[in-house]
Amino acid sequence: MDGVRTRATMRLSLAVVCLSLVGMALAGFAPQRVQAMGLDEAISMAQSHRPALVQAQAGQAVAEAQLKARQAARLPRLGLALGWVRLDDPAQSLFAKLSQSTIAAANFTPPEALNDPGPLTDLSATLTLQQAVYAGGRIQAGVQAGEAGRGQATAMLAAAQNEARKVVSVAFYRVLLARDALQVAQRSEQIASNHLGLVNDQFQAGTVTKAALRAAEAHLAHVRGQRIERERDLALARVALTTELGVENLSSEPVGELPLKASTTADIDTLLTRALNHRPVLASASSGVQMADARHRIARGAYLPEVGLQAAASDHRESPLGDAGQQWQLAAQLKWNLFAGGGNRAGAAAAGGELARAKAARDGVRLMVRSQVTQADLSRRAAIARMQVAAAEVVAAEEGIKLVQDRFDAGAALQTDLEDADERLSQAQLGLLKARHDLAVAEVTLRWAVGGQIGGS
């Protein structure tokens, strides 16, 4: 029996060497691998292609333009109006001649000249300058609302960037987990195939039963099915990463390693302080309160009067090169809406309600952030503990398979014992990979929850 086992082992070794040589030969004809992509490169790609980020960037540009439009309300307005009119109305004709400074006594006598002056052309050019002096605080409040809107858009962009780092990192780590799990499944399949070859040789030599051969075949089919599932998981993980990056095809191969230990031991109080000071969603909510407050002051400004100044200069003539008459005027105006059917009061009440709602939303976001940080920290701590347990399980499984192999070589263990030991090792390795993946995701989630870096170790 030992001779049969030795010959089978030699044949398996020769087969492995042949397969390696064939693989080396084919490698020269294989297409080049796509460019490698690390996590930082993936996040950078998302900054340019992820639709949510592009939308947030556009929103920031819109808010900046709206602020400039509100600031423009402080400045004077200069307008130019050009007009052409052809008329024969006696009253309008008389005023047109007065504006053109062409009125004469002949325009009044005989009476028919006044009643039927004939057609007249009037070309006019008027330059107007207007300046708002006081608007019940609405102009200043409008500018402050624009500044708050810009701050909110900036915070929303930062939140979108923070979210992109999170989801891209999670998807990236999922690819790494699927890749490593596939390697474990491939190793198990190779071992199961080698075991089947050995059992088949033993069956041919009459040293094992057909049932043992069928059991080895079933085990190979089982681990082959697991390998197929791991290939599917890797394909799905790549599709998910592609979606999170905002691209149609993944042209680069994700590379990297899942973490072996936690990157920080920051305490929960430090994490909460960072979150309350740096989380973009909180900054956005605070800007929302500022915006609602400014709009409330705009609505209350409707109770107050408006004061404005205006200067105008005009030119009237009958033809482009004809004699012209120039006029000018200076005016001050006060407008006060004394009664609007309750509309001003309703508008102020609605704006006050919006302000109360914005404050409540900010308080809700604050509580949500505290909860998210606490949950993420608990998940990270649990992942650290699970990884320590999983690492111990791998060590135990590796020692166990060595013991079973020694017993098998001594004829004191069955082929199924080897298969069971290998299955335990594969499951332990997968458990460790999953624990490392969970730790990576937990730390990414915690970094997202605090709005940036987690803190020092």
C-alpha positions as CSV (number, residue, x, y, z in Angstrom):
1,M,0.0,0.0,0.0
2,D,2.9,2.4,0.8
3,G,4.4,1.7,-2.6
4,V,1.1,2.5,-4.4
5,R,0.8,5.7,-2.4
6,T,4.4,6.7,-3.3
7,R,3.9,6.1,-7.0
8,A,0.6,8.1,-6.9
9,T,2.4,11.0,-5.2
10,M,5.2,10.9,-7.8
11,R,2.6,11.0,-10.6
12,L,0.8,13.9,-9.0
13,S,4.1,15.8,-8.6
14,L,5.0,15.2,-12.2
15,A,1.5,16.4,-13.3
16,V,1.9,19.6,-11.3
17,V,5.3,20.3,-12.9
18,C,3.9,19.7,-16.4
19,L,1.0,22.0,-15.8
20,S,3.4,24.7,-14.5
21,L,5.5,24.4,-17.6
22,V,2.5,24.6,-19.9
23,G,1.3,27.6,-18.0
24,M,4.7,29.3,-18.4
25,A,4.6,28.6,-22.1
26,L,1.1,30.0,-22.5
27,A,1.9,33.0,-20.5
28,G,4.0,34.4,-23.3
29,F,1.0,34.3,-25.6
30,A,-1.5,35.6,-23.0
31,P,-2.8,39.2,-23.3
32,Q,-1.2,41.7,-21.0
33,R,-3.0,42.3,-17.7
34,V,-4.9,45.5,-17.4
35,Q,-3.4,48.3,-15.4
36,A,-3.5,47.9,-11.6
37,M,-5.8,50.3,-9.6
38,G,-5.3,50.9,-5.9
39,L,-8.0,52.3,-3.6
40,D,-6.7,55.9,-3.8
41,E,-6.9,55.7,-7.6
42,A,-10.4,54.3,-7.4
43,I,-11.5,57.1,-5.2
44,S,-9.9,59.7,-7.5
45,M,-11.7,58.1,-10.5
46,A,-15.0,58.4,-8.6
47,Q,-14.4,62.2,-8.0
48,S,-14.5,62.7,-11.8
49,H,-17.1,60.2,-12.9
50,R,-19.6,59.5,-10.1
51,P,-22.9,61.2,-11.1
52,A,-23.8,62.2,-7.5
53,L,-20.4,64.1,-7.2
54,V,-20.9,65.8,-10.6
55,Q,-24.3,66.9,-9.5
56,A,-23.0,68.3,-6.2
57,Q,-20.3,70.2,-8.1
58,A,-22.9,71.7,-10.4
59,G,-25.0,72.6,-7.3
60,Q,-22.1,74.5,-5.9
61,A,-21.6,76.4,-9.1
62,V,-25.4,77.3,-9.1
63,A,-25.2,78.5,-5.5
64,E,-22.2,80.7,-6.2
65,A,-24.0,82.3,-9.2
66,Q,-27.1,82.9,-7.0
67,L,-25.0,84.6,-4.4
68,K,-23.6,86.9,-7.0
69,A,-27.1,87.7,-8.2
70,R,-28.2,88.6,-4.7
71,Q,-25.1,90.8,-4.1
72,A,-25.9,92.6,-7.3
73,A,-29.0,94.0,-5.7
74,R,-26.8,96.3,-3.6
75,L,-25.4,98.0,-6.7
76,P,-27.0,100.7,-8.9
77,R,-28.8,99.7,-12.0
78,L,-28.1,101.5,-15.3
79,G,-30.5,101.1,-18.2
80,L,-30.7,102.3,-21.7
81,A,-34.0,102.5,-23.6
82,L,-34.2,103.3,-27.4
83,G,-37.5,104.0,-29.0
84,W,-39.0,104.8,-32.4
85,V,-42.5,106.0,-33.0
86,R,-44.4,107.3,-36.0
87,L,-47.6,109.1,-35.1
88,D,-50.2,111.8,-36.0
89,D,-52.1,112.1,-32.8
90,P,-52.4,115.8,-32.0
91,A,-51.7,115.6,-28.3
92,Q,-48.8,113.1,-28.6
93,S,-47.4,115.0,-31.6
94,L,-47.4,118.2,-29.5
95,F,-45.6,116.6,-26.6
96,A,-43.1,114.9,-29.1
97,K,-42.2,118.3,-30.5
98,L,-41.8,119.7,-27.1
99,S,-39.4,116.8,-26.2
100,Q,-37.5,117.4,-29.5
101,S,-37.4,121.2,-28.7
102,T,-38.8,121.9,-32.2
103,I,-42.1,123.5,-31.1
104,A,-42.9,126.8,-32.9
105,A,-45.7,129.3,-33.2
106,A,-46.6,127.8,-36.6
107,N,-47.6,124.6,-34.8
108,F,-50.5,126.5,-33.1
109,T,-51.8,128.7,-36.0
110,P,-54.0,128.3,-37.8
111,P,-56.0,126.0,-35.6
112,E,-55.9,123.3,-38.3
113,A,-52.2,123.0,-37.7
114,L,-52.8,122.1,-34.1
115,N,-55.7,119.8,-34.8
116,D,-54.1,118.0,-37.7
117,P,-50.3,118.3,-37.4
118,G,-49.6,115.5,-39.8
119,P,-47.4,112.5,-39.3
120,L,-44.4,112.8,-37.0
121,T,-41.4,110.6,-36.2
122,D,-39.8,110.6,-32.7
123,L,-36.5,108.9,-32.0
124,S,-35.7,108.6,-28.3
125,A,-32.9,107.5,-26.1
126,T,-33.2,107.4,-22.4
127,L,-30.5,106.6,-19.9
128,T,-31.7,105.6,-16.4
129,L,-29.8,105.1,-13.1
130,Q,-31.5,103.6,-10.1
131,Q,-30.2,102.9,-6.7
132,A,-32.0,101.2,-3.8
133,V,-31.4,103.0,-0.6
134,Y,-33.4,101.1,1.9
135,A,-35.5,97.9,1.5
136,G,-36.5,96.9,5.0
137,G,-33.3,94.8,5.4
138,R,-34.4,92.5,2.6
139,I,-31.3,93.1,0.4
140,Q,-28.9,92.3,3.2
141,A,-30.9,89.3,4.2
142,G,-31.0,88.1,0.6
143,V,-27.2,88.3,0.4
144,Q,-27.0,86.3,3.7
145,A,-29.4,83.8,2.3
146,G,-27.1,83.4,-0.7
147,E,-24.1,83.0,1.4
148,A,-25.8,80.3,3.4
149,G,-26.9,78.7,0.2
150,R,-23.3,78.6,-1.0
151,G,-22.2,77.2,2.3
152,Q,-24.8,74.5,2.1
153,A,-23.9,73.6,-1.4
154,T,-20.2,73.4,-0.4
155,A,-21.1,71.2,2.5
156,M,-23.3,69.0,0.3
157,L,-20.3,68.6,-2.1
158,A,-18.1,67.6,0.8
159,A,-20.8,65.2,2.0
160,A,-21.0,63.7,-1.5
161,Q,-17.2,63.3,-1.5
162,N,-17.3,61.7,1.9
163,E,-20.1,59.4,0.7
164,A,-18.1,58.5,-2.4
165,R,-15.0,57.6,-0.4
166,K,-17.2,55.3,1.8
167,V,-19.1,53.5,-1.0
168,V,-16.1,53.1,-3.3
169,S,-14.0,51.8,-0.5
170,V,-16.6,49.3,0.6
171,A,-17.1,48.1,-3.0
172,F,-13.3,48.0,-3.5
173,Y,-12.9,45.9,-0.3
174,R,-15.6,43.6,-1.5
175,V,-13.6,42.9,-4.7
176,L,-10.5,42.1,-2.6
177,L,-12.6,39.8,-0.4
178,A,-14.1,38.0,-3.4
179,R,-10.6,37.7,-5.0
180,D,-9.0,36.2,-1.9
181,A,-12.0,33.9,-1.3
182,L,-11.7,32.7,-4.9
183,Q,-8.0,31.9,-4.3
184,V,-9.0,29.8,-1.2
185,A,-11.6,28.0,-3.3
186,Q,-9.1,27.3,-6.1
187,R,-6.6,25.9,-3.6
188,S,-9.3,23.6,-2.1
189,E,-10.3,22.5,-5.5
190,Q,-6.7,21.7,-6.4
191,I,-6.3,19.7,-3.2
192,A,-9.5,17.9,-3.7
193,S,-8.5,17.0,-7.3
194,N,-5.1,15.7,-6.0
195,H,-7.0,13.6,-3.4
196,L,-9.3,12.2,-6.0
197,G,-6.3,11.2,-8.2
198,L,-4.7,9.5,-5.2
199,V,-7.9,7.7,-4.3
200,N,-8.4,6.6,-7.9
201,D,-4.9,5.1,-7.9
202,Q,-5.7,3.3,-4.7
203,F,-9.0,2.0,-6.1
204,Q,-7.2,0.7,-9.2
205,A,-4.7,-1.0,-6.9
206,G,-7.6,-2.5,-5.0
207,T,-6.7,-0.9,-1.7
208,V,-9.8,1.2,-1.3
209,T,-13.5,0.6,-2.0
210,K,-15.6,2.1,-4.8
211,A,-17.5,4.0,-2.1
212,A,-14.3,5.8,-1.1
213,L,-13.8,6.8,-4.8
214,R,-17.3,8.1,-5.1
215,A,-16.9,10.1,-1.8
216,A,-13.7,11.7,-3.2
217,E,-15.6,12.5,-6.5
218,A,-18.4,14.0,-4.5
219,H,-16.0,16.1,-2.4
220,L,-14.4,17.5,-5.6
221,A,-17.8,18.3,-7.0
222,H,-18.6,20.1,-3.8
223,V,-15.5,22.3,-3.7
224,R,-15.8,22.9,-7.4
225,G,-19.2,24.3,-6.8
226,Q,-17.8,26.6,-4.1
227,R,-15.2,27.8,-6.6
228,I,-17.9,28.6,-9.1
229,E,-19.8,30.6,-6.5
230,R,-16.6,32.5,-5.6
231,E,-16.1,33.4,-9.3
232,R,-19.7,34.7,-9.4
233,D,-19.1,36.7,-6.2
234,L,-16.0,38.3,-7.8
235,A,-17.8,39.2,-11.0
236,L,-20.7,40.7,-9.0
237,A,-18.2,42.7,-6.8
238,R,-16.5,44.1,-9.9
239,V,-19.9,45.2,-11.3
240,A,-20.8,46.9,-8.0
241,L,-17.4,48.7,-8.0
242,T,-18.0,49.8,-11.6
243,T,-21.3,51.3,-10.6
244,E,-20.0,53.1,-7.6
245,L,-17.2,54.6,-9.7
246,G,-19.7,56.0,-12.2
247,V,-18.1,54.3,-15.2
248,E,-19.5,51.7,-17.6
249,N,-16.4,49.4,-17.7
250,L,-13.7,48.6,-15.2
251,S,-10.5,49.0,-17.2
252,S,-8.1,48.6,-14.3
253,E,-7.7,45.7,-11.9
254,P,-8.2,46.5,-8.2
255,V,-5.1,45.6,-6.2
256,G,-4.5,45.7,-2.5
257,E,-4.7,43.8,0.7
258,L,-7.3,43.7,3.4
259,P,-6.1,45.1,6.7
260,L,-4.5,42.8,9.3
261,K,-5.2,45.1,12.3
262,A,-7.1,48.2,13.3
263,S,-5.7,51.5,12.2
264,T,-6.7,53.5,15.3
265,T,-7.7,53.1,18.9
266,A,-9.3,56.5,19.2
267,D,-11.9,56.6,22.0
268,I,-15.6,57.3,21.4
269,D,-15.5,60.9,22.9
270,T,-12.7,61.9,20.5
271,L,-14.7,60.4,17.6
272,L,-17.9,62.2,18.5
273,T,-16.1,65.5,18.9
274,R,-14.6,65.1,15.4
275,A,-17.9,64.2,13.9
276,L,-19.7,67.2,15.4
277,N,-17.0,69.5,14.1
278,H,-16.2,67.9,10.7
279,R,-19.2,66.0,9.4
280,P,-20.4,67.7,6.2
281,V,-24.0,66.8,6.7
282,L,-24.0,68.8,10.0
283,A,-22.5,71.8,8.2
284,S,-25.2,71.5,5.6
285,A,-27.9,71.4,8.2
286,S,-26.5,74.5,9.9
287,S,-26.3,76.4,6.6
288,G,-30.0,75.4,6.1
289,V,-30.9,77.1,9.4
290,Q,-29.0,80.2,8.4
291,M,-30.8,80.3,5.0
292,A,-34.2,79.8,6.6
293,D,-33.4,82.6,9.1
294,A,-32.5,85.0,6.3
295,R,-35.7,84.1,4.4
296,H,-37.6,84.8,7.6
297,R,-36.1,88.3,7.8
298,I,-36.9,88.9,4.1
299,A,-40.5,88.0,4.7
300,R,-40.7,90.3,7.7
301,G,-39.1,93.1,5.7
302,A,-42.3,93.3,3.7
303,Y,-43.8,95.2,6.6
304,L,-41.2,98.0,6.1
305,P,-41.0,100.7,3.4
306,E,-38.7,100.8,0.4
307,V,-36.7,104.0,-0.5
308,G,-35.0,104.4,-3.9
309,L,-33.4,107.1,-6.0
310,Q,-33.5,107.5,-9.7
311,A,-31.8,109.7,-12.3
312,A,-32.7,109.8,-15.9
313,A,-31.5,111.6,-19.1
314,S,-33.3,111.4,-22.5
315,D,-32.8,112.6,-26.0
316,H,-35.6,113.1,-28.6
317,R,-35.2,113.9,-32.2
318,E,-37.1,113.5,-35.5
319,S,-34.2,112.0,-37.4
320,P,-30.8,110.5,-36.4
321,L,-29.0,113.7,-37.6
322,G,-31.7,116.2,-36.8
323,D,-32.0,118.7,-34.0
324,A,-32.4,117.1,-30.6
325,G,-34.0,118.0,-27.3
326,Q,-32.5,116.8,-24.0
327,Q,-34.3,116.3,-20.7
328,W,-33.2,115.0,-17.3
329,Q,-34.8,114.3,-14.0
330,L,-33.9,113.3,-10.5
331,A,-36.4,111.5,-8.3
332,A,-36.7,109.9,-4.8
333,Q,-39.4,107.4,-4.1
334,L,-40.8,105.8,-1.0
335,K,-43.0,102.8,-1.3
336,W,-44.9,101.3,1.6
337,N,-47.3,98.4,1.3
338,L,-49.7,99.3,4.1
339,F,-52.1,96.5,3.5
340,A,-51.8,93.3,1.5
341,G,-54.9,91.4,2.6
342,G,-52.9,89.4,5.2
343,G,-50.4,88.2,2.6
344,N,-47.4,89.8,4.4
345,R,-48.4,88.2,7.7
346,A,-48.9,84.8,6.1
347,G,-45.6,85.0,4.3
348,A,-43.8,85.9,7.6
349,A,-45.6,83.0,9.4
350,A,-44.6,80.5,6.7
351,A,-41.0,81.6,6.8
352,G,-41.0,81.3,10.5
353,G,-42.3,77.8,10.2
354,E,-39.6,77.0,7.7
355,L,-37.0,78.3,10.2
356,A,-38.4,76.1,13.0
357,R,-38.4,73.1,10.7
358,A,-34.7,73.8,9.7
359,K,-33.7,74.0,13.3
360,A,-35.5,70.7,14.1
361,A,-33.8,69.1,11.1
362,R,-30.4,70.3,12.3
363,D,-31.0,68.8,15.8
364,G,-32.2,65.6,14.2
365,V,-29.0,65.4,12.0
366,R,-26.9,65.9,15.1
367,L,-28.6,63.0,16.9
368,M,-28.3,60.9,13.8
369,V,-24.5,61.6,13.5
370,R,-24.0,60.7,17.2
371,S,-25.8,57.4,16.6
372,Q,-23.9,56.6,13.4
373,V,-20.5,57.3,15.1
374,T,-21.5,55.1,18.1
375,Q,-22.7,52.2,15.9
376,A,-19.7,52.4,13.6
377,D,-17.3,52.4,16.6
378,L,-19.1,49.3,18.1
379,S,-18.9,47.5,14.7
380,R,-15.2,48.3,14.5
381,R,-14.5,46.9,18.0
382,A,-16.6,43.8,17.2
383,A,-14.7,43.3,13.9
384,I,-11.4,43.5,15.8
385,A,-12.5,40.8,18.2
386,R,-13.8,38.6,15.4
387,M,-10.6,38.9,13.5
388,Q,-8.6,37.8,16.6
389,V,-10.9,34.7,17.0
390,A,-10.7,34.0,13.2
391,A,-6.9,34.1,13.2
392,A,-6.8,31.6,16.1
393,E,-9.2,29.4,14.2
394,V,-6.8,29.4,11.2
395,V,-3.8,28.5,13.3
396,A,-5.8,25.6,14.9
397,A,-7.0,24.4,11.5
398,E,-3.5,24.5,10.0
399,E,-2.2,22.5,13.0
400,G,-5.1,20.1,12.7
401,I,-4.5,19.4,9.0
402,K,-0.8,18.6,9.7
403,L,-1.8,16.1,12.4
404,V,-4.4,14.4,10.1
405,Q,-1.8,14.3,7.3
406,D,0.7,12.6,9.6
407,R,-1.9,10.1,10.7
408,F,-2.9,9.5,7.1
409,D,0.7,8.9,6.1
410,A,0.9,6.4,9.0
411,G,-2.3,4.7,7.9
412,A,-4.3,5.8,10.9
413,A,-6.6,8.2,9.2
414,L,-9.0,8.0,6.2
415,Q,-9.1,10.0,3.1
416,T,-12.4,11.6,4.3
417,D,-10.5,12.8,7.4
418,L,-8.1,14.7,5.2
419,E,-11.1,16.2,3.3
420,D,-12.8,17.2,6.5
421,A,-9.6,18.8,7.8
422,D,-9.1,20.7,4.5
423,E,-12.7,21.9,4.6
424,R,-12.2,23.2,8.2
425,L,-9.0,25.0,7.1
426,S,-10.8,26.5,4.1
427,Q,-13.7,27.7,6.2
428,A,-11.3,29.1,8.8
429,Q,-9.4,31.0,6.1
430,L,-12.6,32.3,4.7
431,G,-13.7,33.4,8.2
432,L,-10.5,35.3,8.6
433,L,-10.9,37.0,5.2
434,K,-14.4,38.0,6.1
435,A,-13.3,39.3,9.5
436,R,-10.6,41.4,7.8
437,H,-13.1,42.6,5.3
438,D,-15.6,43.5,8.0
439,L,-12.8,45.5,9.9
440,A,-12.0,47.4,6.7
441,V,-15.6,48.2,6.1
442,A,-16.2,49.2,9.8
443,E,-13.2,51.6,9.7
444,V,-14.4,53.1,6.4
445,T,-17.8,53.5,7.8
446,L,-16.4,55.1,11.0
447,R,-14.3,57.5,8.9
448,W,-17.4,58.5,7.0
449,A,-19.4,58.9,10.2
450,V,-16.8,61.4,11.6
451,G,-16.4,63.2,8.3
452,G,-12.8,62.5,7.6
453,Q,-9.8,61.0,9.4
454,I,-10.6,58.8,12.4
455,G,-7.9,60.1,14.6
456,G,-4.6,59.1,16.0
457,S,-3.7,55.6,17.3
